[in-house]
């Protein structure tokens, strides 16, 4: 059922703990609204949370594909997604394991790339918008930061609990604004200090090729232990 494995250039998607319902991230930029509605309907009765985005594909994804990281029940989850996509009229031709760094799908997050029939992929110039989801690079616990268009943010922290042998999620929700051109400030009513981040954009060489990386680098010095735990560098990257 599963065809050849290919190396994909991958947009960062952020983390969720193993204790939550698996999230299927549908890259729907190439699909008509009617097709997205049909796919949503097919996933309604499945044990998945379908999250739809309009982020561009990497150039070398030219067929219907799944990207995931090995985790508990991953094989059965992939089979269920393949079957559900087939019911919507999309045959998956490639499933891919991504297991390195924060720039990959992690446990309970699965990327689903679907293309319409007879699609011809156009060359695009990739840009990484500020409104996005960022994965932590140097946090003690796995965490991700989501900046929303309405100026709200959500910071999710996944802490491994040795007693329950599972991840425990905690959330911080507040407001963000751009105080200067490249300075992002996070505000939470319960925090002693606001958290400031410098936004940088660089191109680096990686094992996947040339990669564009946007980083939110902490600029706040805080003695508060809870804030220290989330005052990390957050990244999002795209192979170009």
Order of alpha helices (4+ residues) and beta strands (2+ residues): beta-alpha-beta-beta-alpha-beta-beta-beta-beta-beta-beta-beta-beta-beta-alpha-beta
